[in-house]
Amino acid sequence: MVLPVLFDQLCVTGNPCLSGSFTYWAKSFSLTDPTSDIIDGTATFNPFTPAVSTGMFDTVAPNGSATETVSINAEELARSPVLGFMVVSHDNPTKGEDRESEARLIRLSGEDDDG
């Protein structure tokens, strides 16, 4: 899930704004289905010193490609573990094993979740 936020959206009047990591969880809901899902567990993210590279952007020509160098911060990874990288294309879906998606998940192990 891509969830863009501005830092000032994480501030509460009378309290300091975010200055380190935060813990989050996920819950899904539908506008047409009365059921919802709560994903078990929580995760931690440090936007100032992320465990893995974030926020890389490329403009890619039709039928072109792009390469990015990524980094892993082992110390932060121990505090806020991540599963890997999410590559997102809002314009063109990537093709997985049997579906199309705007995102491709690549685990730190090097395995591709989407085929």
MOPAC internal coordinates of N, CA, C and O (Angstrom, degrees):
PM7 1SCF
backbone

  N    0.0000 0     0.00 0     0.00 0    0    0    0
  C    1.4303 1     0.00 0     0.00 0    1    0    0
  C    1.5188 1   107.90 1     0.00 0    2    1    0
  O    1.2310 1   120.43 1   -46.42 1    3    2    1
  N    1.2751 1   116.79 1   133.58 1    3    2    1
  C    1.4596 1   122.34 1   173.96 1    5    3    2
  C    1.5228 1   106.35 1  -101.13 1    6    5    3
  O    1.2310 1   120.69 1   -57.62 1    7    6    5
  N    1.3122 1   116.28 1   122.38 1    7    6    5
  C    1.4541 1   121.43 1  -177.90 1    9    7    6
  C    1.5243 1   109.42 1  -131.12 1   10    9    7
  O    1.2310 1   120.22 1   -92.91 1   11   10    9
  N    1.3334 1   117.18 1    87.09 1   11   10    9
  C    1.4672 1   119.11 1  -178.26 1   13   11   10
  C    1.5333 1   110.73 1   -72.49 1   14   13   11
  O    1.2310 1   120.97 1   -43.85 1   15   14   13
  N    1.3216 1   115.74 1   136.15 1   15   14   13
  C    1.4633 1   121.71 1   175.17 1   17   15   14
  C    1.5223 1   108.83 1  -139.59 1   18   17   15
  O    1.2310 1   121.16 1   -26.47 1   19   18   17
  N    1.3111 1   115.40 1   153.53 1   19   18   17
  C    1.4559 1   121.94 1   172.46 1   21   19   18
  C    1.5209 1   107.48 1   -94.78 1   22   21   19
  O    1.2310 1   120.07 1   -34.65 1   23   22   21
  N    1.3279 1   117.47 1   145.35 1   23   22   21
  C    1.4560 1   119.96 1  -178.47 1   25   23   22
  C    1.5243 1   112.10 1   -55.66 1   26   25   23
  O    1.2310 1   119.93 1   142.41 1   27   26   25
  N    1.3406 1   117.73 1   -37.59 1   27   26   25
  C    1.4613 1   118.06 1  -178.50 1   29   27   26
  C    1.5221 1   112.41 1   -67.25 1   30   29   27
  O    1.2310 1   119.72 1   164.03 1   31   30   29
  N    1.3376 1   118.14 1   -15.97 1   31   30   29
  C    1.4600 1   120.51 1   174.01 1   33   31   30
  C    1.5281 1   111.35 1   -74.16 1   34   33   31
  O    1.2310 1   120.09 1   166.05 1   35   34   33
  N    1.3219 1   117.44 1   -13.95 1   35   34   33
  C    1.4544 1   121.99 1  -179.98 1   37   35   34
  C    1.5323 1   111.76 1   -98.64 1   38   37   35
  O    1.2310 1   120.40 1  -171.70 1   39   38   37
  N    1.3239 1   116.85 1     8.30 1   39   38   37
  C    1.4591 1   122.07 1  -179.65 1   41   39   38
  C    1.5253 1   110.02 1   -97.43 1   42   41   39
  O    1.2310 1   121.29 1   -31.51 1   43   42   41
  N    1.3221 1   115.14 1   148.49 1   43   42   41
  C    1.4550 1   121.90 1   174.54 1   45   43   42
  C    1.5220 1   106.68 1  -120.42 1   46   45   43
  O    1.2310 1   120.19 1   -48.95 1   47   46   45
  N    1.3236 1   117.25 1   131.05 1   47   46   45
  C    1.4599 1   121.56 1  -178.78 1   49   47   46
  C    1.5254 1   110.51 1   -52.40 1   50   49   47
  O    1.2310 1   120.89 1   -49.25 1   51   50   49
  N    1.3172 1   115.90 1   130.75 1   51   50   49
  C    1.4544 1   121.26 1   178.93 1   53   51   50
  C    1.5209 1   114.20 1    87.84 1   54   53   51
  O    1.2310 1   119.88 1   177.25 1   55   54   53
  N    1.3086 1   117.82 1    -2.75 1   55   54   53
  C    1.4613 1   122.32 1   179.19 1   57   55   54
  C    1.5173 1   109.39 1  -124.86 1   58   57   55
  O    1.2310 1   120.07 1   -24.66 1   59   58   57
  N    1.3300 1   117.48 1   155.34 1   59   58   57
  C    1.4693 1   118.93 1   177.31 1   61   59   58
  C    1.5301 1   109.94 1   -66.63 1   62   61   59
  O    1.2310 1   121.15 1   -30.14 1   63   62   61
  N    1.3225 1   115.41 1   149.86 1   63   62   61
  C    1.4671 1   120.22 1   176.36 1   65   63   62
  C    1.5294 1   109.62 1   -71.62 1   66   65   63
  O    1.2310 1   121.28 1    -8.35 1   67   66   65
  N    1.2726 1   115.16 1   171.65 1   67   66   65
  C    1.4557 1   121.74 1   179.68 1   69   67   66
  C    1.5229 1   110.22 1   -53.13 1   70   69   67
  O    1.2310 1   120.45 1   -47.32 1   71   70   69
  N    1.3312 1   116.74 1   132.68 1   71   70   69
  C    1.4516 1   119.85 1   179.85 1   73   71   70
  C    1.5231 1   112.80 1  -131.51 1   74   73   71
  O    1.2310 1   119.82 1  -178.90 1   75   74   73
  N    1.3025 1   117.95 1     1.10 1   75   74   73
  C    1.4646 1   121.67 1  -179.85 1   77   75   74
  C    1.5086 1   109.74 1  -157.01 1   78   77   75
  O    1.2310 1   120.98 1    34.25 1   79   78   77
  N    1.3002 1   115.73 1  -145.75 1   79   78   77
  C    1.4561 1   119.74 1  -177.68 1   81   79   78
  C    1.5239 1   110.92 1   -79.28 1   82   81   79
  O    1.2310 1   121.18 1   -17.45 1   83   82   81
  N    1.3202 1   115.35 1   162.55 1   83   82   81
  C    1.4558 1   121.05 1   174.57 1   85   83   82
  C    1.5227 1   108.85 1  -138.87 1   86   85   83
  O    1.2310 1   121.14 1   -23.76 1   87   86   85
  N    1.3143 1   115.42 1   156.24 1   87   86   85
  C    1.4582 1   122.28 1   179.47 1   89   87   86
  C    1.5242 1   108.43 1  -105.88 1   90   89   87
  O    1.2310 1   120.69 1   -39.14 1   91   90   89
  N    1.3160 1   116.28 1   140.86 1   91   90   89
  C    1.4654 1   120.37 1  -178.64 1   93   91   90
  C    1.5195 1   110.17 1  -140.94 1   94   93   91
  O    1.2310 1   120.89 1   -12.99 1   95   94   93
  N    1.3003 1   115.91 1   167.01 1   95   94   93
  C    1.4566 1   123.82 1   175.61 1   97   95   94
  C    1.5149 1   107.63 1  -144.12 1   98   97   95
  O    1.2310 1   120.57 1    -8.50 1   99   98   97
  N    1.3117 1   116.51 1   171.50 1   99   98   97
  C    1.4656 1   120.40 1  -176.33 1  101   99   98
  C    1.5236 1   110.73 1  -126.34 1  102  101   99
  O    1.2310 1   121.50 1   -34.01 1  103  102  101
  N    1.3142 1   114.73 1   145.99 1  103  102  101
  C    1.4593 1   122.50 1   174.03 1  105  103  102
  C    1.5174 1   106.28 1  -143.37 1  106  105  103
  O    1.2310 1   120.43 1   -43.47 1  107  106  105
  N    1.3123 1   116.79 1   136.53 1  107  106  105
  C    1.4658 1   119.75 1   179.24 1  109  107  106
  C    1.5183 1   109.75 1  -110.44 1  110  109  107
  O    1.2310 1   121.46 1   -25.43 1  111  110  109
  N    1.3226 1   114.82 1   154.57 1  111  110  109
  C    1.4602 1   119.95 1   175.92 1  113  111  110
  C    1.5151 1   107.84 1  -151.81 1  114  113  111
  O    1.2310 1   121.37 1   -14.33 1  115  114  113
  N    1.3070 1   114.99 1   165.67 1  115  114  113
  C    1.4566 1   121.04 1  -178.13 1  117  115  114
  C    1.5237 1   109.21 1  -127.98 1  118  117  115
  O    1.2310 1   120.66 1   -34.66 1  119  118  117
  N    1.3090 1   116.35 1   145.34 1  119  118  117
  C    1.4669 1   120.19 1   175.88 1  121  119  118
  C    1.5240 1   111.09 1   -77.77 1  122  121  119
  O    1.2310 1   120.25 1   162.12 1  123  122  121
  N    1.3387 1   117.13 1   -17.88 1  123  122  121
  C    1.4626 1   120.25 1  -176.67 1  125  123  122
  C    1.5186 1   113.64 1  -112.99 1  126  125  123
  O    1.2310 1   119.61 1   169.10 1  127  126  125
  N    1.3277 1   118.36 1   -10.90 1  127  126  125
  C    1.4621 1   122.61 1  -177.80 1  129  127  126
  C    1.5297 1   107.52 1  -123.67 1  130  129  127
  O    1.2310 1   119.77 1   -52.97 1  131  130  129
  N    1.3279 1   118.04 1   127.03 1  131  130  129
  C    1.4681 1   119.23 1  -175.77 1  133  131  130
  C    1.5327 1   114.62 1   -72.15 1  134  133  131
  O    1.2310 1   119.59 1   174.19 1  135  134  133
  N    1.3149 1   118.39 1    -5.81 1  135  134  133
  C    1.4638 1   119.82 1  -179.63 1  137  135  134
  C    1.5297 1   110.50 1   -85.42 1  138  137  135
  O    1.2310 1   121.00 1   -17.69 1  139  138  137
  N    1.3216 1   115.70 1   162.31 1  139  138  137
  C    1.4570 1   121.29 1   175.49 1  141  139  138
  C    1.5156 1   108.17 1  -145.05 1  142  141  139
  O    1.2310 1   120.91 1   -17.66 1  143  142  141
  N    1.3215 1   115.86 1   162.34 1  143  142  141
  C    1.4557 1   122.09 1   178.25 1  145  143  142
  C    1.5170 1   108.89 1  -121.37 1  146  145  143
  O    1.2310 1   121.02 1   -43.69 1  147  146  145
  N    1.3069 1   115.65 1   136.31 1  147  146  145
  C    1.4573 1   121.13 1   171.57 1  149  147  146
  C    1.5208 1   106.64 1  -111.79 1  150  149  147
  O    1.2310 1   120.72 1   -55.94 1  151  150  149
  N    1.3025 1   116.23 1   124.06 1  151  150  149
  C    1.4619 1   121.09 1  -179.38 1  153  151  150
  C    1.5240 1   107.49 1   -82.05 1  154  153  151
  O    1.2310 1   120.58 1   -52.18 1  155  154  153
  N    1.3305 1   116.50 1   127.82 1  155  154  153
  C    1.4606 1   121.06 1  -178.42 1  157  155  154
  C    1.5259 1   111.32 1   -63.31 1  158  157  155
  O    1.2310 1   121.01 1   -38.16 1  159  158  157
  N    1.3183 1   115.67 1   141.84 1  159  158  157
  C    1.4505 1   121.29 1   172.87 1  161  159  158
  C    1.5179 1   113.61 1    89.03 1  162  161  159
  O    1.2310 1   121.83 1    -2.98 1  163  162  161
  N    1.3173 1   114.09 1   177.02 1  163  162  161
  C    1.4565 1   122.51 1   178.28 1  165  163  162
  C    1.5236 1   108.76 1  -131.72 1  166  165  163
  O    1.2310 1   121.08 1   -11.28 1  167  166  165
  N    1.3098 1   115.54 1   168.72 1  167  166  165
  C    1.4618 1   121.56 1   175.94 1  169  167  166
  C    1.5193 1   108.15 1  -137.35 1  170  169  167
  O    1.2310 1   120.68 1   -20.02 1  171  170  169
  N    1.3118 1   116.30 1   159.98 1  171  170  169
  C    1.4609 1   122.51 1   180.00 1  173  171  170
  C    1.5148 1   108.77 1  -120.68 1  174  173  171
  O    1.2310 1   120.99 1   -38.68 1  175  174  173
  N    1.3381 1   115.71 1   141.32 1  175  174  173
  C    1.4596 1   121.19 1   178.67 1  177  175  174
  C    1.5200 1   109.10 1  -137.83 1  178  177  175
  O    1.2310 1   120.56 1   -44.17 1  179  178  177
  N    1.3234 1   116.54 1   135.83 1  179  178  177
  C    1.4562 1   122.63 1   175.81 1  181  179  178
  C    1.5270 1   107.72 1  -113.69 1  182  181  179
  O    1.2310 1   119.76 1   -77.41 1  183  182  181
  N    1.3408 1   118.07 1   102.59 1  183  182  181
  C    1.4673 1   119.88 1  -176.61 1  185  183  182
  C    1.5247 1   113.39 1   -70.01 1  186  185  183
  O    1.2310 1   119.84 1   162.47 1  187  186  185
  N    1.3360 1   117.91 1   -17.53 1  187  186  185
  C    1.4566 1   121.54 1  -178.07 1  189  187  186
  C    1.5213 1   112.02 1   -88.39 1  190  189  187
  O    1.2310 1   120.26 1   147.38 1  191  190  189
  N    1.3189 1   117.11 1   -32.62 1  191  190  189
  C    1.4636 1   123.21 1   177.55 1  193  191  190
  C    1.5252 1   107.51 1  -136.90 1  194  193  191
  O    1.2310 1   119.58 1  -106.05 1  195  194  193
  N    1.3258 1   118.40 1    73.95 1  195  194  193
  C    1.4652 1   119.85 1  -175.86 1  197  195  194
  C    1.5254 1   112.42 1   -67.53 1  198  197  195
  O    1.2310 1   121.17 1   -27.61 1  199  198  197
  N    1.3273 1   115.37 1   152.39 1  199  198  197
  C    1.4658 1   121.18 1   179.60 1  201  199  198
  C    1.5248 1   111.56 1   -66.66 1  202  201  199
  O    1.2310 1   120.45 1   148.00 1  203  202  201
  N    1.3300 1   116.75 1   -32.00 1  203  202  201
  C    1.4672 1   121.78 1   177.15 1  205  203  202
  C    1.5270 1   108.58 1  -132.72 1  206  205  203
  O    1.2310 1   120.46 1   -20.31 1  207  206  205
  N    1.3106 1   116.72 1   159.69 1  207  206  205
  C    1.4637 1   121.97 1   178.90 1  209  207  206
  C    1.5223 1   110.40 1   -54.82 1  210  209  207
  O    1.2310 1   120.94 1   -37.66 1  211  210  209
  N    1.3287 1   115.82 1   142.34 1  211  210  209
  C    1.4631 1   121.24 1   175.88 1  213  211  210
  C    1.5195 1   109.90 1  -136.92 1  214  213  211
  O    1.2310 1   120.71 1   -17.89 1  215  214  213
  N    1.3093 1   116.26 1   162.11 1  215  214  213
  C    1.4504 1   121.93 1   169.21 1  217  215  214
  C    1.5105 1   117.58 1    73.32 1  218  217  215
  O    1.2310 1   119.34 1  -155.80 1  219  218  217
  N    1.3304 1   118.87 1    24.20 1  219  218  217
  C    1.4544 1   119.46 1   176.59 1  221  219  218
  C    1.5317 1   108.61 1   -80.69 1  222  221  219
  O    1.2310 1   120.34 1   -36.88 1  223  222  221
  N    1.3297 1   116.96 1   143.12 1  223  222  221
  C    1.4542 1   121.75 1  -179.15 1  225  223  222
  C    1.5179 1   109.63 1  -134.32 1  226  225  223
  O    1.2310 1   120.41 1   -38.38 1  227  226  225
  N    1.3136 1   116.83 1   141.62 1  227  226  225
  C    1.4534 1   122.58 1   175.13 1  229  227  226
  C    1.5134 1   109.23 1  -139.93 1  230  229  227
  O    1.2310 1   120.68 1   -33.27 1  231  230  229
  N    1.3202 1   116.31 1   146.73 1  231  230  229
  C    1.4472 1   121.70 1   168.40 1  233  231  230
  C    1.5158 1   106.24 1  -102.48 1  234  233  231
  O    1.2310 1   120.54 1   -56.17 1  235  234  233
  N    1.3169 1   116.58 1   123.83 1  235  234  233
  C    1.4613 1   121.33 1  -174.27 1  237  235  234
  C    1.5218 1   109.28 1  -117.19 1  238  237  235
  O    1.2310 1   120.65 1   -51.74 1  239  238  237
  N    1.3193 1   116.36 1   128.26 1  239  238  237
  C    1.4641 1   121.92 1   177.76 1  241  239  238
  C    1.5194 1   109.83 1   -68.23 1  242  241  239
  O    1.2310 1   119.88 1   -22.44 1  243  242  241
  N    1.3401 1   117.84 1   157.56 1  243  242  241
  C    1.4649 1   119.81 1   176.02 1  245  243  242
  C    1.5251 1   111.12 1   -52.31 1  246  245  243
  O    1.2310 1   120.67 1   -45.28 1  247  246  245
  N    1.3142 1   116.33 1   134.72 1  247  246  245
  C    1.4668 1   124.29 1  -178.33 1  249  247  246
  C    1.5258 1   112.76 1    63.21 1  250  249  247
  O    1.2310 1   120.17 1  -164.66 1  251  250  249
  N    1.3211 1   117.29 1    15.34 1  251  250  249
  C    1.4592 1   121.31 1  -179.39 1  253  251  250
  C    1.5206 1   111.27 1   -95.26 1  254  253  251
  O    1.2310 1   121.05 1     7.32 1  255  254  253
  N    1.3044 1   115.60 1  -172.68 1  255  254  253
  C    1.4559 1   121.23 1   178.25 1  257  255  254
  C    1.5266 1   108.80 1  -148.25 1  258  257  255
  O    1.2310 1   120.99 1   -11.91 1  259  258  257
  N    1.3045 1   115.70 1   168.09 1  259  258  257
  C    1.4652 1   121.86 1   177.59 1  261  259  258
  C    1.5188 1   108.14 1  -143.17 1  262  261  259
  O    1.2310 1   120.89 1   -26.23 1  263  262  261
  N    1.3069 1   115.91 1   153.77 1  263  262  261
  C    1.4567 1   121.94 1   178.67 1  265  263  262
  C    1.5237 1   108.07 1  -127.10 1  266  265  263
  O    1.2310 1   120.32 1   -42.61 1  267  266  265
  N    1.3094 1   116.99 1   137.39 1  267  266  265
  C    1.4607 1   122.25 1   177.36 1  269  267  266
  C    1.5186 1   109.79 1  -126.15 1  270  269  267
  O    1.2310 1   120.54 1   -39.01 1  271  270  269
  N    1.3042 1   116.58 1   140.99 1  271  270  269
  C    1.4554 1   121.80 1   171.53 1  273  271  270
  C    1.5129 1   107.26 1   -90.46 1  274  273  271
  O    1.2310 1   120.16 1   -51.83 1  275  274  273
  N    1.3113 1   117.29 1   128.17 1  275  274  273
  C    1.4563 1   121.51 1   179.99 1  277  275  274
  C    1.5201 1   109.15 1  -114.52 1  278  277  275
  O    1.2310 1   121.27 1   -21.68 1  279  278  277
  N    1.3160 1   115.18 1   158.32 1  279  278  277
  C    1.4578 1   119.44 1   179.23 1  281  279  278
  C    1.5212 1   109.75 1  -131.35 1  282  281  279
  O    1.2310 1   121.46 1   -23.22 1  283  282  281
  N    1.3187 1   114.80 1   156.78 1  283  282  281
  C    1.4527 1   122.06 1   177.64 1  285  283  282
  C    1.5246 1   107.43 1  -125.73 1  286  285  283
  O    1.2310 1   120.49 1   -52.96 1  287  286  285
  N    1.3113 1   116.66 1   127.04 1  287  286  285
  C    1.4547 1   123.11 1   177.23 1  289  287  286
  C    1.5297 1   106.37 1   -96.84 1  290  289  287
  O    1.2310 1   120.21 1   -81.06 1  291  290  289
  N    1.3241 1   117.20 1    98.94 1  291  290  289
  C    1.4683 1   122.23 1  -173.06 1  293  291  290
  C    1.5232 1   112.34 1   -59.99 1  294  293  291
  O    1.2310 1   119.89 1   141.87 1  295  294  293
  N    1.3325 1   117.81 1   -38.13 1  295  294  293
  C    1.4635 1   120.97 1  -179.74 1  297  295  294
  C    1.5298 1   110.97 1   -64.26 1  298  297  295
  O    1.2310 1   120.62 1   133.99 1  299  298  297
  N    1.3232 1   116.41 1   -46.01 1  299  298  297
  C    1.4679 1   120.08 1   178.64 1  301  299  298
  C    1.5272 1   110.92 1   -70.89 1  302  301  299
  O    1.2310 1   120.22 1   146.10 1  303  302  301
  N    1.3211 1   117.18 1   -33.90 1  303  302  301
  C    1.4688 1   121.16 1   178.57 1  305  303  302
  C    1.5302 1   110.55 1   -59.97 1  306  305  303
  O    1.2310 1   120.12 1   146.04 1  307  306  305
  N    1.3316 1   117.37 1   -33.96 1  307  306  305
  C    1.4669 1   120.88 1   177.81 1  309  307  306
  C    1.5311 1   110.98 1   -68.71 1  310  309  307
  O    1.2310 1   120.12 1   147.54 1  311  310  309
  N    1.3447 1   117.37 1   -32.46 1  311  310  309
  C    1.4716 1   121.47 1   179.70 1  313  311  310
  C    1.5182 1   112.51 1   -84.25 1  314  313  311
  O    1.2310 1   120.38 1   143.27 1  315  314  313
  N    1.3173 1   116.87 1   -36.73 1  315  314  313
  C    1.4743 1   121.14 1  -177.22 1  317  315  314
  C    1.5247 1   108.76 1  -135.84 1  318  317  315
  O    1.2310 1   120.67 1  -100.11 1  319  318  317
  N    1.3373 1   116.33 1    79.89 1  319  318  317
  C    1.4609 1   120.50 1  -176.27 1  321  319  318
  C    1.5301 1   112.46 1   -62.54 1  322  321  319
  O    1.2310 1   121.21 1   -33.22 1  323  322  321
  N    1.3106 1   115.29 1   146.78 1  323  322  321
  C    1.4589 1   122.17 1   176.79 1  325  323  322
  C    1.5216 1   108.75 1  -127.53 1  326  325  323
  O    1.2310 1   121.05 1   -21.58 1  327  326  325
  N    1.3229 1   115.59 1   158.42 1  327  326  325
  C    1.4596 1   119.78 1   178.41 1  329  327  326
  C    1.5177 1   111.52 1   -84.37 1  330  329  327
  O    1.2310 1   120.13 1   150.07 1  331  330  329
  N    1.3426 1   117.36 1   -29.93 1  331  330  329
  C    1.4541 1   119.26 1  -178.04 1  333  331  330
  C    1.5131 1   111.55 1   163.31 1  334  333  331
  O    1.2310 1   121.20 1    34.73 1  335  334  333
  N    1.3132 1   115.30 1  -145.27 1  335  334  333
  C    1.4630 1   122.98 1  -175.76 1  337  335  334
  C    1.5200 1   109.92 1  -115.16 1  338  337  335
  O    1.2310 1   120.90 1   -32.13 1  339  338  337
  N    1.3345 1   115.88 1   147.87 1  339  338  337
  C    1.4589 1   121.26 1   173.86 1  341  339  338
  C    1.5315 1   107.27 1  -117.77 1  342  341  339
  O    1.2310 1   120.72 1   -59.74 1  343  342  341
  N    1.3075 1   116.22 1   120.26 1  343  342  341
  C    1.4554 1   122.72 1   177.80 1  345  343  342
  C    1.5192 1   106.55 1   -99.63 1  346  345  343
  O    1.2310 1   120.29 1   -57.97 1  347  346  345
  N    1.3384 1   117.04 1   122.03 1  347  346  345
  C    1.4575 1   121.58 1  -174.28 1  349  347  346
  C    1.5157 1   110.01 1  -117.89 1  350  349  347
  O    1.2310 1   120.82 1   -45.28 1  351  350  349
  N    1.3147 1   116.04 1   134.72 1  351  350  349
  C    1.4549 1   122.53 1   172.80 1  353  351  350
  C    1.5189 1   107.67 1  -126.86 1  354  353  351
  O    1.2310 1   120.44 1   -70.33 1  355  354  353
  N    1.3247 1   116.76 1   109.67 1  355  354  353
  C    1.4605 1   120.12 1  -178.10 1  357  355  354
  C    1.5263 1   111.84 1   -77.26 1  358  357  355
  O    1.2310 1   120.10 1   158.69 1  359  358  357
  N    1.3257 1   117.42 1   -21.31 1  359  358  357
  C    1.4598 1   120.54 1  -176.14 1  361  359  358
  C    1.5163 1   113.63 1   -89.50 1  362  361  359
  O    1.2310 1   120.25 1   139.84 1  363  362  361
  N    1.3201 1   117.13 1   -40.16 1  363  362  361
  C    1.4589 1   120.91 1  -173.98 1  365  363  362
  C    1.5219 1   109.92 1  -132.77 1  366  365  363
  O    1.2310 1   120.54 1   -55.76 1  367  366  365
  N    1.3159 1   116.58 1   124.24 1  367  366  365
  C    1.4575 1   118.16 1   178.27 1  369  367  366
  C    1.5184 1   111.99 1   -66.94 1  370  369  367
  O    1.2310 1   121.04 1   -32.92 1  371  370  369
  N    1.3349 1   115.61 1   147.08 1  371  370  369
  C    1.4542 1   120.88 1   172.22 1  373  371  370
  C    1.5184 1   107.61 1   -89.02 1  374  373  371
  O    1.2310 1   119.79 1   -22.76 1  375  374  373
  N    1.2849 1   118.00 1   157.24 1  375  374  373
  C    1.4532 1   121.08 1  -178.72 1  377  375  374
  C    1.5204 1   109.17 1  -102.62 1  378  377  375
  O    1.2310 1   120.96 1   -57.39 1  379  378  377
  N    1.3373 1   115.77 1   122.61 1  379  378  377
  C    1.4522 1   121.98 1   174.66 1  381  379  378
  C    1.5137 1   108.84 1   -94.69 1  382  381  379
  O    1.2310 1   120.94 1    17.53 1  383  382  381
  N    1.3098 1   115.81 1  -162.47 1  383  382  381
  C    1.4616 1   120.19 1  -177.48 1  385  383  382
  C    1.5214 1   111.97 1   -57.01 1  386  385  383
  O    1.2310 1   120.06 1   129.83 1  387  386  385
  N    1.3385 1   117.49 1   -50.17 1  387  386  385
  C    1.4589 1   119.03 1  -177.45 1  389  387  386
  C    1.5235 1   111.53 1  -140.92 1  390  389  387
  O    1.2310 1   120.11 1  -158.01 1  391  390  389
  N    1.3213 1   117.40 1    21.99 1  391  390  389
  C    1.4519 1   120.13 1  -179.22 1  393  391  390
  C    1.5224 1   109.77 1  -152.14 1  394  393  391
  O    1.2310 1   121.62 1   -12.07 1  395  394  393
  N    1.3178 1   114.51 1   167.93 1  395  394  393
  C    1.4511 1   120.26 1   174.19 1  397  395  394
  C    1.5175 1   108.74 1  -110.43 1  398  397  395
  O    1.2310 1   120.20 1   -32.23 1  399  398  397
  N    1.3139 1   117.23 1   147.77 1  399  398  397
  C    1.4503 1   122.25 1  -176.92 1  401  399  398
  C    1.5222 1   108.82 1  -151.54 1  402  401  399
  O    1.2310 1   120.83 1   -25.89 1  403  402  401
  N    1.3238 1   116.02 1   154.11 1  403  402  401
  C    1.4602 1   119.80 1   174.35 1  405  403  402
  C    1.5187 1   111.52 1   -82.27 1  406  405  403
  O    1.2310 1   120.02 1   172.46 1  407  406  405
  N    1.3263 1   117.57 1    -7.54 1  407  406  405
  C    1.4602 1   120.81 1  -177.10 1  409  407  406
  C    1.5192 1   110.88 1  -128.60 1  410  409  407
  O    1.2310 1   121.54 1   -32.62 1  411  410  409
  N    1.3070 1   114.66 1   147.38 1  411  410  409
  C    1.4664 1   122.06 1   174.17 1  413  411  410
  C    1.5206 1   106.88 1  -126.62 1  414  413  411
  O    1.2310 1   120.63 1   -50.65 1  415  414  413
  N    1.3157 1   116.40 1   129.35 1  415  414  413
  C    1.4563 1   121.66 1  -177.35 1  417  415  414
  C    1.5139 1   109.54 1  -102.37 1  418  417  415
  O    1.2310 1   120.56 1   -52.76 1  419  418  417
  N    1.3279 1   116.54 1   127.24 1  419  418  417
  C    1.4590 1   122.27 1   179.65 1  421  419  418
  C    1.5197 1   107.43 1  -121.19 1  422  421  419
  O    1.2310 1   120.55 1   -66.24 1  423  422  421
  N    1.3076 1   116.56 1   113.76 1  423  422  421
  C    1.4671 1   121.60 1  -178.22 1  425  423  422
  C    1.5274 1   110.94 1   -71.00 1  426  425  423
  O    1.2310 1   120.81 1   -25.49 1  427  426  425
  N    1.3216 1   116.06 1   154.51 1  427  426  425
  C    1.4677 1   120.42 1   177.64 1  429  427  426
  C    1.5272 1   110.75 1   -59.16 1  430  429  427
  O    1.2310 1   120.31 1   154.19 1  431  430  429
  N    1.3194 1   117.01 1   -25.81 1  431  430  429
  C    1.4687 1   120.56 1   178.48 1  433  431  430
  C    1.5243 1   111.32 1   -69.47 1  434  433  431
  O    1.2310 1   120.37 1   169.14 1  435  434  433
  N    1.3435 1   116.90 1   -10.86 1  435  434  433
  C    1.4636 1   121.38 1  -178.76 1  437  435  434
  C    1.5089 1   112.68 1    96.36 1  438  437  435
  O    1.2310 1   119.90 1   173.00 1  439  438  437
  N    1.3263 1   117.80 1    -7.00 1  439  438  437
  C    1.4517 1   120.79 1   178.20 1  441  439  438
  C    1.5084 1   109.71 1   -77.15 1  442  441  439
  O    1.2310 1   120.48 1   -34.03 1  443  442  441
  N    1.3106 1   116.68 1   145.97 1  443  442  441
  C    1.4499 1   123.50 1   179.36 1  445  443  442
  C    1.5290 1   106.99 1   -99.86 1  446  445  443
  O    1.2310 1   119.82 1   -60.60 1  447  446  445
  N    1.3336 1   117.95 1   119.40 1  447  446  445
  C    1.4613 1   121.24 1  -179.27 1  449  447  446
  C    1.5201 1   113.21 1   -65.62 1  450  449  447
  O    1.2310 1   120.36 1   160.28 1  451  450  449
  N    1.3325 1   116.91 1   -19.72 1  451  450  449
  C    1.4510 1   119.71 1  -172.26 1  453  451  450
  C    1.5146 1   114.31 1  -109.19 1  454  453  451
  O    1.2310 1   119.74 1  -162.10 1  455  454  453
  N    1.3167 1   118.10 1    17.90 1  455  454  453
  C    1.4632 1   120.06 1   175.63 1  457  455  454
  C    1.4736 1   116.38 1    94.99 1  458  457  455
  O    1.2310 1   120.10 1   180.00 1  459  458  457

